[in-house]
Amino acid sequence: MRTWLGLRAARGSTFLVCLAATIISLLGAQDLRAQGSTAIQGRVLDARSGQGVVGASVIVQGTTLGAVTADDGRFRIGNVPPGTYTIVARRLGYAPHRQTVVVGAEQVALADIVLENAAISLDQVIVTGTAGAEQRRSIGNAVSTISADDAISKSAAQSISTLIGARAPGVTIAPGTGRLGSGPAIQIRGRSSIGLDNSPLLYIDGVRINNATAAGPVAPGGRLGGQASNVAGRLNDINPDDIESIEIIKGPAAATIYGTEAANGVIQIITKRGSGAKPQVTLHLQTGSIYFRNAEGRVPTNFARDPSGNIVTWNGVQTEEARGTPLFKTGQTRQYTGSISGGRDAMSYYISGAYENDLGIEPNNSLRQYSSHANLKITPSPSIDFGTSLNFSSLSAHLGADVGASALLGAIVGHGLVFPAARGFFPNFPPEVPQTLYDNAQGVNRFTGSQTINHRPTSWFTHRLILGLDYTGDDSRAIEHFTTDPALIALIGGTAAAGSIGQTLRHNTIISTDYSGTARFGLTSSLSSASSIGGQFYRTELNSSFLGGTGFPGPGVETAGSVATPAQSTQTQNINTTIGAYGQQQFGWNDRLFVTGALRVDNNSAFGEQFKWVTYPKVSLAWVLSEEPFFPQGQFLNTLKVRAAYGESGRQPAAFSALRTFSASGGFVTPGTVGNPNLKPERGKELELGFEGSLFNRLSLDFTYFSKRTLDLILSQAVAPSSGFSGSQFTNLGRVDNHGVEVQAVLQALTRRNFSWEIVGNIGTNKDEIKSLGGLPSLILNAGQFNKVGGPIGGIYTRRVVSADRDPVTNLPINILCDGGAGAAPVACASAPFLFIGTPTPKMTGSVANTFMIGNRLRLYGLFDFKRGNRVQNNNEENRCLGAVGISLCRSAYFPQEYPTVYLAERTGNAAGQGILDQYWYDGSFTKLRELSATLILPDRLMRGIQRASISLIGRDLHTWTNYPGLDPEANINNVATTANVADQALTPPLSRVLLSLNLSF
């Protein structure tokens, strides 16, 4: 009870503080008239095109005053006292520009600023992973920055996952399934933990938010065999059109500011703010088609013999198409977004709303989402400002079904001769059964709010306080509908026709408090000092309950309380609290050599009771060599910064892992888990080395090498029966190493007055290796997958057939022998060793994008991305070929003479039972045409009252080049960040989209 009341009190106090700060700021704004109406206003222009630059930041140096440019490049900074100031304009992709302006009493100073293109800007301000906003020149670790406006204008990205995907080296987006409403998993620099979450932390405007994956409906054990759609994720709750930029730090070397939980990296989403100018209205209208590209060619054709011995082929997609009842339809997407921004004097605002209504390729897959966002900034004086950010989204999704008895699985493992009553669909269910009786629905309401106070009491000291709340309410229901349709009842039976429900209710609340202060001094004319202190408090509470059952009383009455046979209800509460503080010292020499050291101390509620505090150090160096007097000045190497960083961070144990628990049943209390009072976090230690440079004023390079060690892995070990507890205990054992390189390059291949060509590419490599498992040689993860010392996480091991003879009569393999390993002679497969054949984690990822600008009106864009070096288990082929329905449906079973004997040996008999799975683990490498677009900026003479208008034709996921024989190499039924299992089983692949987008600014 005390915990519950304390949480409610914390929520209430957070809200009251936010409300009080907003009221104070509004009251302060009332006194502005006494200060006059002086302001700085003007335009920020592109030097090459002369067009206004949207989203540029213009600040008054030495104050908290600033503004963001509107779509036409205009800005206004109000409440500027008379005097002489230096204003600085910055925009990603441009070199910063400083300009002196003089503001007189009762007048407006005019300032037009021209920005030159520059792929690398060392004066770009970074907020992620720093004690306060820092220029890139002083940061010793790698930070990837994505300009949202630029990416969205080219790709029409409808989610954050598509916005981030392929735009930052070393960052992997794994979509899992292409159904509407599904959420991807994100990994940065691969996997480094065996049993804990490998996903990064997610922030919006400095507030930690829920980034859960696999957060959909859970089935109650329904009798139709339907698969619940536990594939939803919270990443895509945020409207991309509200985002200004995304900053990504990739590991412990940069995560000291965030401490425990940040070992997997941090993604910071920075939302749009008001421009401080006259009201600016924007509208974004988008519509298009969603489709399963070449479904009849990607869904396999199956084989079987009829009673006369004739071989009959069957393809579920083609059969239904010929029947006039296509298995998949063309879906539709519609999205409408509008915003208004502006301000006057001391106040600026940004307010937006968005509505999305999508229909999938199956009737039980659709999505509707409304979102709104408001940013308010009030600057009562040049020394203080108040910022309020509010985000709300409401989602209603019908997620369809995959993996289990779905229409797609029915087509993959079906045949007209095997299931004649169901038109050939497995398991005797034609498509209308899963598509009309299965409804995996999810309703989500989410609110994220923050209050930020920046204060500059003196010229040398600034500090900042951020208070935030992220709340997610989730109602997920896995329903098998009640039916009275005689045709369906004949297939599924009367008992199953009564239906079932599994309802999961989740309430996730994250409270954030973040304080930082920095004192800056000039110790000498050349030596500067920046001393920072800070601290954070995070509290996450997840309340989850499950109820359900089978047997509805009739149609339309499908609630958990109405079932005839209730399922066992469960209720859980997980509370996790982190409190930490840090100190950081930075010295700068001539504004080009920077040395930074930091130390953080953390405590987390999931630590064992005997382990209280953990300390994480950090040290980094950044040196802008190109500004040194000895650096050769010429046209070859224009800019060069070298950097190095070492840092440590952690990953806390899962909830209750350290606690001794007991279970209550039937009035008795029995031992549960033994717990571990000494359990501590996994600890990541990382070294980064890199450089950033530009050559010939055309090519920019950002290179990073990283080497990471993860110690104190949390593994499960069996408990001695003498302890009185059964099961296992979580213990800190083992080590995993990761290393790799990351390269980002931007080439201005051609720059002419009426034509330009820009190439952007990135590549990231990663190799993970298990160095220790606490004395154990290996841990079994899954059929064919092991965590083994010397191998990668989730390494794939199998027995491999190396020789076989062909029976001259049956054409089937005989005398089968397997690899004996380590140069040994072939042996009988039953006694052969398991050999390593690959990893589920891509060893290399990357992308290449080309942008062509023809005149100032037409832009052509294309993005290719790729993954290399991983394997995917093709469960579709395994189920077909090994006789999951009683017979083999693969061509090789009917035309063995067409296939090598070794191939046949691995696909016949008891191959899978003997651990021979090599033929079902395929190379998952691919290259995709991820985005293709053409954008026309309409001429001014065609627009009356419109400042800017553009129309775009955009395609997404248009083609895949791969040797993988399954539906798609990105599909994965285990697409969560806590597992290395990678398998493709009847998953809807990433769907293709063709979109038409209209953008208007008034």
N, C-alpha and C positions, 0 to 999 in steps of 0.2 A: 504493500500500500504506500509506503514511504517513497519507493522508487517511482510509482505511478504519479503521486502528487508532485514529486520533485520535477518530473519531466514536464507536467502540465505547467508548473510554476516557471520553469525555464522557457517554455514556449511563450507564456504570457509576458514574461519580462522582456524577451526578445522583441515581441510585437510592440510593447509599450515604449521601449527605447527607440525603435524605428519610428513610431508615431511621434514621439516627443521631438526627435531630431528633425523630422519633417516640419512640424509646427514651428520649432525655433527658427528653422531656415526661412519659412514663409514670413514669420514676424520680422526677421532681419531684412527680408526683401522690401518691407514696407518703408524702411528708412533710406532707400536708395535715392529717392527724389531729392533728398537734401544733398546728395553727393554729385548731382548734376547728371546729364545725359551723355557724357562723353563716351566715345566708342571708337573702335578700329574696325573698318570694314573694307572689303575688296573682293578680288577673285584670285584663285589659284589656277594657272593655265599650264597646259602641256606645251613644252618648248617646240616640239616637232609639229604638232597638229594645230596648236592654237586653241584647242577645245578646253573647256573647263574640266578640272580634275575633281571627281567626286570622292568623298570620303577622306580627303586630306586633313590632317590635324594641324591646326594653327594655334600656337600657344604664345603667351607673353612671357618671355624668359624671366625667371626669378619670381614668378607669381603663380597662383593657381588658376589664372584666367586663361580661357582658350575656347576654341570652337572647332567644329567639323564642317567641311564644305558640303554644300548641297550638290544636286546633280549637275547644275550649271557652273560649279566651282566657286560659287559665292559664299562668303562667310561674314559674320558680324560678331565682334567681341565687345560686349557692353560693360558698363560700370568701370571704365578704365580712368583712374585719376589723371589729371594733367601731368605731363612729363615726357621725357624721352625714353623710348623702350626699344628693345630688340625683340622682334617677333620671329619665330622659327616655324616653317612649314615642312611637314614630313608626310610622306606617302610611300607605302611599300612599292618598290620598283622604281623609285625616283631618288635622286640625291637631295638631301635636305637643303633648304635655302634660308639664310638669315637676312633680315632686313631691318634697318633702323627707321622708326616712325616717331613723329613728334605729335603729341596730343595736347591741344590747347584747351583752355577753359571753354565749356559750352560749345564744343565743336566735335565733328566726326573726322578722324584721320583716315585717309584713303590709302590703300596699299594693295597694288596688284603684284602678284608673285608668279614668276615663271620657273617651273621645275624641269630639270633635265633628267632624262632616263638614266637609271643606274641600277643594274640588277643586284649589286651588293651595296648597301648603305651602312657604313659603320656607325652612323649617327642615329640609326633607327632605334626607337625606344622599345625595350622588352620589359614586360611586367611579370612573366612567369619564371619562377625559380629565383627571384631576386628579392632583397629586403624592401626595395621600392623600385619605381621605374628606373631602369638603367639603360644607357646607350649600349648598343651591340659591341662597340669597340672595347668596353671594359669587361665583357663577359667571357670567361675562360672555358665554357662548356658549349656543346652544340644545342641550338634552338632552331626548330623548323617553324616557319611562319607561313600561314596560308591566308591570302586576301580573299575574303568571302565574296565580295562584289565581283571581282574579276572572274573567280571560278564559276559563280552562279550564272553570270552573263553568257558564259561559253557553254555550260553544261546543263543549265536548268535543274541543278541538283535539288531533289525533293526531300532529302534527309541529310543529317550530318554525316552519316556513314558514306554516302556518295560524294559529299563535299570533301571529306578527308581522303577518301580512297585514291591511291596512286599519286598523291601530291606531296608526300613527305617520305624521304628514304628511311627504310627500316621500320615503317609503320604498316602493318598488315591488317586489312579488313577482310574477314571471312564471313560471307553472307549466309552460308548454311543452306537456306532454302529461299526460293524466289517468291513465296507466297506473300501477299499483301499483309502487313502487320508484323512480319517477322523482324527480329533484331539481330544484327551481326555481333560477332565477337571481335575484339581488337587486341592485337598483340604488338608490342614494341620490342624490337630486338629479340624476337622468338620467345621460347619458354625457358624459364630458369627455376621454376618450382615444380616439384613432382606432385604434391597433393593440395597445394593452395592456389588461390586465384592468380592468374597471370595477366589480368587486365589492368590497364592504367587507371589512375584516379581521374575524375572528371570534375571540372569547375566551371561555373558561369560567373563572370565578374567577381572572382575571388571567393565564391561560395561553393563549398563542396556539394555535389548533387548525386543522386541515385543513378548508378550505371549498370543495373542488374541485367543479366542475360537469362535466357531460359525461364521467363517469368510469365508463362501462359497458363491455360487450363490444364488440370491434372485429372485423368480419367478415374472413375470409381470402380474399375473392373467391369465395365459394361459387357453385356453378353454378345454384342455384335462383333466384338473384336476391334472396334474402332480405336484409332490412335489419337490421343489428345494432342493439341497443338501447343506444346510447351516450348515454343520457339520465339515468343515475343521478347522484346528488350526495350529498355527505357532510353536508350541513346537517341532514338528518333522522335522523342516527344517534342523536341525543340524545332521551331521553324527556321530553316537556314536563311531566309530573307531578313531575319532580325539580327544576323551576325555580321559584325564588322571584320573580325579576323580571328584566327585560331593559332595559338602558340603551343608547341609540343616540345617538352623536354623528355629525354629518353632513358634516364636511369639514375642510379645513385649519385653519379658525379655531379648532378644538378639538383638533387632532390632534398638536400639538407634542410631547406626552408620548410619542407612538408613532412619530413621525418618518417615515423613508422607508417606503413601502408604505401609508401611512394616508391618502393624498389622497382616497380614495373613502369615508372614514368608518370607524367602528368600531362593532361590535355586541358588547356585553359581556353574557354570560349569567351570572347570579348564582344559584347553586343553593341548595336548602333546607338549613337547619342544624337541629341539635337544639334543643329548647325549654328544656333545663335544668330540666325538671319531671319528674313521674312518667311512666312509659312511655306513649306515645300510639301506638295502632295505627290505621292507615287502610287501607281497601280501596276500590278503584275498579274496578267491573265494567262492561264496555261491550260491547254487541253491536248489530248492525244490518245493513242492506242497502246495497249499492252498485249503482247502475244507470245506464245510458245513457239519459238523459231524452229521450223523443220521438225515438228513433233513426230510425223510419220517416219522420218529417217533416223531419229535418235532413239525412239522407243523400239526395242528389238523385235524382230520377227521370230516367232517360235515354231518348232517342228514337232510333229507327232505322227504315228502310223494309225491309219484307220483299220477296221477289222479285216480288210482285204490285204493289208500289208503295204498299202500305198502311203507315201510320205506326203503329209498335208501341212502347208504353211498357214500361219495365222498372225496377223498384226492388228492389235486392238484398236489403234488409232485409225488405220485404213478401213477396218471393218465397220466401225461406227460412222465414219465419214460416208462410206458407200450406202449405209442404211438411212442416212439423212438425219442422224442424231450425233453430231460431232462430239467427241470426247471433251474437247476444249474449244472455247469460243474466244473471240477477240475482246479483251477487256477495255476499259476506258478509264482515263485519269482526268480529273478536273481540279484545278487549284486556283484560288483567287486570293490575292494579297493586296492590302492597301495600307499606306502609312502616311502620317503627317508629322512633320518635324519643323522646328524653328525655335524662336525665342526672341527675347528682347532684353537688352541690358544684362541684368544679373541672372536671368532665368533662361534655360533652354530645355526643350522637351523633344521626345520621340515617342510616338504612339502608333501601334500597328495592330492589325487584325488579319487573320488568315483562315480560309476554309478550304478543306480538301475533301473530295468525294470520289473514291476510286472503286471500280468494279473489276474483280479479278477474272481469270480465265475459266473459273468454275463458279457455279451459282452460289456456293456456300463460302465464297471468299470475297470480302469487300471491306472497305475502310472508310470511315468518316472521321474527320478531325477538325476541331476548331482550336485556334490558339490566338492569344493576344499578348502584347508586350508593351510596357511603358517604361521609359527612362526619363527621369526628371533630375536636372542639375540646377542648383541654386548657389550663386556666389555672392553673398552679402558684402564681401570685401575681398581685396586681392589676396588676403592671407588665409581665407577659409572657404571651403565649398562643401555642399551637401549633395550627395547623389543617391537617388532611390531607383532601384530596378525591380520591376514586377513582371513575372511571367506566369501565364495560366494556359493550360491546354486541357481539352476534353476529347477523349478518344473513344470511339465505338468501332470495334473490329470483329469481323467474323473470319476466323483464321483458316477455315477449311481443314483438311486432314492429309497427312503424309504418312509414309513408313508402314502403317498398319493396313487395314482393309480399305484402302483408298482406291479411287478410280485408276490412278496411275499404277499402283502395285497390281491391281487386277489385270491391267493390260500387260505388265511386264512378266508376270508369272501365270499367265492364262493361256488357254487354247480352246477353240471351239469343240474339239473332240473330248477334252477332259472335263469341261464345265458346260455342257450343251444347254442346260436349263437357264444359264445366266449369260447366254450369247458368248461364252468362252471366258468370262471374267472370273478370276480367283477372288475370294473362295466361295464361289457360287453366288456372288453379289454383282449384278450388273451395275454400271455407273450410277444409275438413279438411286441406288441404296446409299452409298456414302455421300453422294452429292445432295441428297434431299433429307436424309435421316440424321446425318452428323452435323452438329452445329457447335463448333468450339468458339465461343464468343468471349470477348474481353471488353470491359468498360473501365476507363482510367480517367481520373481527374487528378491534375497535378498543378501545384503552385510552387513557384520559387521566387523568393523575395529577398532583397538585400538593402541595407542602408550603409553607405560609405561616407565617412567624414575625413576630409583631408585638411590638415591645419599646418600653417607655416607661421609660427609665432615670432620667429626671428629669421634673419637672412641666412642663418647657418643650420637651422634645425627644422625638419619636417616630420610629421608623424601622421599615421592613418589608422582608422578603426573601421573594420567591416563586420557587420552583424548580418547573419543570413539564416533563412529557413527554407528547406526543401521538403515538401510533403507530397506523397504519392498514395492515392487511394485506388485500389485495383480490385475489381470484381470479375473473376474469370470463371467461366462455366463450360464444362465439357458435357454436352447434351446429346443423347441418342433419342430422337423424337418418338413419341407415341404414334403409331400408324394403324389405320383401319383399312388400308389398301389391300385387297385380297391378293393381288399379284406380288406385292412385297412380302406379305405374311407367308405366302407359299414358299418363298425363298429363305426367310430368316426364322420362321417359326413363330407361334403365337406368344411364347414367353418373351422372346427378344423384342417382339413388336410392342410390348408394353413400355419399352424405353428405359432410360437411366439418366442420372445427372451426377456430376461431381463439381462442387462449387468451392472455389478457393477465394478467400477474402484476405487481402494484404493491405496493411497500412504501414508505410515506411516514412519515418521522419528523421531528417538530419538537421541538427542545429550547429551553426558555425559561428565562431568568434575569432577574429584575426586582428592582431595589433602589430604595428611595426613603426619604429622611429629611427631616423637617421640624422646624425650630426656631421656636417661637412665643414672642413677647415682647409685653408691654405697654409700648410706648415712653413713653406718657403715659397719663393716665386716659382719653383719647379715641382715641389712635392706637395701633393694633396692627400687628405685623409678623409675617409667616410666610415664612421662608426655606427653600427646598427644593432638594435636589439628588437626582439619580437617574441610573440607567443601566440599559440592557437589552442582553441578548445573545440573539439568535435564530439558530438553525441549522436549516435545512430540507434534508432529503435525500430525494429521490424516486428509487427504483430501479425500473425498468420493463423487462419483457421480453415479447416476443411470439413465439409459435410456433404452428404449425398446419399445415393442409394439407387435401387432399381424398382421398376413397376409403378408407372403413373396410373392414376385412376381413370383418365380419359384424355382426349385431345384438348390442348390448350391449358391443361393444368400440369405444368412441368416445373415444379419447384421442389427444393430439397425436403420441405416439410410435408409433401404430399405423397412420397414414395411408399410402396408397400413393404419393402425390405430396406431399412436404413443401413448405410455403410458406417463403419466405425469413424466417429468424429475425432478430430485432433485439433489442438490449439497450442501454438508456440509463441514465445516472446524472446527475442534476441536484442540485447542492449549492449552496445559497445561504445566506450568512451576513450578518447585520447586527449591528453593534455601535454603540451610541450612548450619549450622556450628555446631561443637561440640567441647567440651573439655573433656578430660578423664585423671584421675589420678589413678595410680595403685601403691600400696605398696606391696612388697614381703618380707617375713621373712624367711631367711634360704632356699630360693628357694622351700618352701613347703607350706607356708601360704600366700595367695594373697587376698587383698581387693581392689576392683575396684569401682570407682564412675565416672559417666559421666553425662553430661547435653547437650542436643541438642536443637537448636532453628531453626524453619522452617517457611517459608512462601510459599503458594501455590496459583496459579492464580485462582483456583476454590473456594477459601474462599470468604465469603461475604466481601464487601468493608469496612465494619466497623470492621472486624476481621482480624487483620494483622499478628500477630505472634503467634505461639504455641510452648510451651516448653515441652520437654520430658526428664525425669530423668531416671537414671539407677544406680543400685548398686548391686554388686555381691561379693561372697566370695567363694574361692576354697581352700581346705585344704587337703594336701596329708598326711593323718594320718599314713600311713604305713612307712613313713620315719622319724617319730618322735622317739626319743630315748625310750619313754615309750611304744611304740607299741610292742606287743609280736611278736617275730620273730619265725616263724615255718613254717611247710609245709601246714598248713590249709589255712590261709588267707595271700596271698602273696602281694597283692597290694590293697590299699583302698584310694580313694579320695572322699570326701564329698563336695557338692557344694550347693549354694543357690543363687538365683538371683531374683531381682524385676526390672521391666522396663515398660516403657510406649511407645506407638507408635500410629500411626493414620491411617486413611483411608479418603482421601479427598473426597469432594462431587463430583458427576458427573458433567461434563461440562455443564455450563449454568444454573445449579440448583439455584445459588444465584442471577442470573441476571434478571432484569426486561426486558422483550422482547416485541416486537411489530411485527405484521404481515402485509405484504403488499399484497393486492389483488385488482385487478380491478382498480388500480389507487388510492386506499384508504389505509390508515394505521389504523389498528385496534389493540386494546390491546391483547397481547399474554399471558405471564405469569407474575405474580406480582413480583416474585423474593423475596430474603431475604438477606438484607445487613449484617445481623448478623449471617449468616450460617457459621458454623465451622466444622472441621472434626470430624468424629466418633473417639472415643479415647479408645484404648485398654490398660488395666492395668493388668499385669500378674505377678504372683509369681510362681517360679520354685524351687523345692527341689529335690535333687537326689544324687546318688553316683555312682562311677565306681570302680569295684574291680575284683580281680581274686582269685580263690580258687584252691588249690591243683596243681597249675601250669597247670591246665587243663580247668577250667571253668571261663569264664569272664562274668560279669554282668554289664549292664548299665541301671540304674533305674531312672525314672523321674516322679515326680508328678507335675501337673500344675493346676493352678486355675486362670482363666481369667475373667475379667469384661469388657464388651464393653459398654461405656456410650455415650451419645449424639447421639443415633441412628438417622439417617436421614430418616424421614417419611414424607409422603405426607398428607396434611390436606386441606379440602375444604376451598375456599376463600369466604368471605362474598360478595354478589353481590354489596353492597354499595361501594366496593373498585374500581369499574369500570373494574375489571378483572374477568374473569371466570376461571373455572378449580380449580387447587390446588396450594399450596405453600409448598416447602420443608422446614421442621423445625427440629431442634435438639430435639428429644424426645425419651425417653425410654432407656432400658438397657437389655442386654443379658449376661448371665453367662455361662461359660464353665469350666468344670474340667474333669480330667482324669489321667490315668497313662500310662507310656510307658516303655517297658522292651525290651532290646536287649541282647541276650545271645549267646555265642560261646562255644561249648564243644568239646575238643579234646578227643573224646570217646575212641579212640584206636590209639596208635602210636607205630608202629613196623618198623623195617628196611625196610621191603618189603610190608607193608600194613599200611594204616592209614584211620581213619574214623572221619570226622568232622561234627558236627551238629550245624547249625546256625538257631536261631529262634528269632522272635520278636512278640510283641503283643502291641496293643494300644487301650485304651478305651476312650470314649468321651461322655459327656452328656451336651447338651445345653438346657437352659431354659430361656424363656422370662420373665424378672422380671417386666418390665414396658413398656407401650405403650403410655406414656404421658396422662394417664387418660382414654384411650380407652380400653374396655375389650378385643376386638379382631379385627382383620383385615382379611377379606376374601381374600384368595390367589388363590384358584382354587376350582373346584367342589370336595368337601370332604376334602379340606385342609384349615386350618386357622392359622394365627399367633395370638395366644391367650396367655394372661398373665397366667403364671404357666405351660405352655406347651412348647414344642420344636419349633424351626423355621420350618414352613411348617407342623405343626402337623396334623395328619389325624383324622378326626372326622366323625362319621356316626351314623345314627339311626340303631338299631340292633333288629332284630326279635328274640323274645324269646319263642314264642309259636304259634302253629297253628294246626288246625284239618285237617284231610284228608277227602275230599269228597268221599264217597264210590263208586260213579259212575265214576267220572272223574279222581280220584286219585290226584286232584289238591288241594292246601291248601285253607282252609276257616277259618274264625274267627281268623284272624292274629292280634297278639298283639306285641308291641315293649317294650324294656326295658325303665322303667320309670326313671331310674337313681337314684343314692344315696340311694339304698335300697327301693325305692318306688315300688308300685305294677305296673304290666304291664299296658300299656295304648294303645290307638289307635295310630297307627304309625304316622298319620298325625300330632299329637300333642306331639309326643315323643321328648325328648331332644337329641341333638347330643353328642355322647360319644367318648372320646379319645380312639383310638385303636393302635396308633403307630407313629413312626417317619420315615421320608424318609432318614435320615442320619444314617449310620451304627454305632451302639454303640460300636462295637469291630471289629478290623481288625488285621490281623497278618499273619505270614507265618512260615514254617519250611522247611529247606533245608538240605539235606544230601549229603556229598561228600566222595567218597571212592577212595583212591589212591592205586592201585595195582602195586607194584614195582615202577619204575620211568617212566613207559610208558603208563599205562592205568588208566583213570579217569572216574568214573561213578558219575552222579549227578542227583538229582531230587529236585524240588521245588514245595511245596504245599502252596497255600495261601487261606485265608478265610475272610469272612465278616459275621457279625452277628447283629441281633437286628433291622433291618430296614424293611420297607414294600415297595412294588412296585405295582403300579396300572396296572393290566393286561387289557389294552384296547382291545387287541385282543379278549379275552373271552367276554368282555362286549359287543363289537360290534356283536359277533356271537350270544350270548344268548339273548340279548334284542331286536333283530330283526332289525338291521341296514339295512337289505336288504328286509324288509317287513315280514319276518318270522324268527323264532328262528332256528338256525342251530345246537344247542347244544343237546346232547344226552338226557339231563334231560327233554326236552320238549316232547320227544317221548317215553321215558320209565320212567315216573314219579314214578312208583311203586318201582324203585330201589333206590330212594333218600329220605332222611328225609324230613318231611314237612317244617321244618324251613329253610332248604336249598332251597326248591322249592319256599317258600314264598319270599325269597330275590331275586329270579331270574324270577319272573313272574309279570304280571300286570304293575303297575306304581311304581315299587320298586325304580328304579333310580330317577324318578321324585319326590319321597318323601324323597330323600336323603338317601336311603338304599343302600349303596355301599360296605358293609362289605365283600360280597362274591367276590369282584373284587380287593381288596387290600390284596395281599398275602405276606407272609413272604418271604423276599428276601435273606435270609441267604443262603450261599453256601460254599463249599470247592472245589477248582479246582486243578487239576494236571497241573500246569502252565508251567513247564519246565521239560524236561527229556533229558539227553544227555549222550553219551559215546564218549570219546576222546582218540585217540591213538597217542602218540608221536612216530614218526617213528625212528627206530634205525639209528645211524650215518653211519653205513656201507652201508645203502641203498641210501645215499645222497652224491653226489659229488658236492662240491661248495655251498652247502646249510648248513647254521649253525643250523637251526632248522626247523622241519616240523611236522605238526600235522593234523590229519583228524578227523572230528567230525560228528556224526549222532545225530540230535537234533529234538525234538518234542516240540511244544508249544500248550497250550490249548487243551490238549488231552482228558480230561474227567472232568465232573462236577457232584458233589454230591449235590443235592438240592431237596427240596419239592416244589419248585416253579413250577407251571404247564405250564408256558409260554415258549417262545423260549429260553430266557436266563435272569437270574436275574440282569445282569449288563446292559442290554439294557435300554436306556432312551432317549425319543424324546426331552427332555428339558435339554440336557446335557451341560448347561452353568453354570458358577460359580455365576451368579447373581440371580438364582431362585432355589427354593426348590421343584419344581414340578418334580415328578418322575413317568414316565409312559412308558409302553412297548407297542408300536403299530407298528407292521409290520417292525421291525428293523432287519437288518442283524445282527445276533449275532457275538461275537468275533469268528473269524474263526480259525480252526485248521491248523497247519503247520507242515510239516516234511521236514527237511533241511539237506543238506550235505554241510559241510564247510571244506575248505582246507586252511591252513595257512602256509606260507613259509617265512623264513627269510634268507637273504643273507649277 
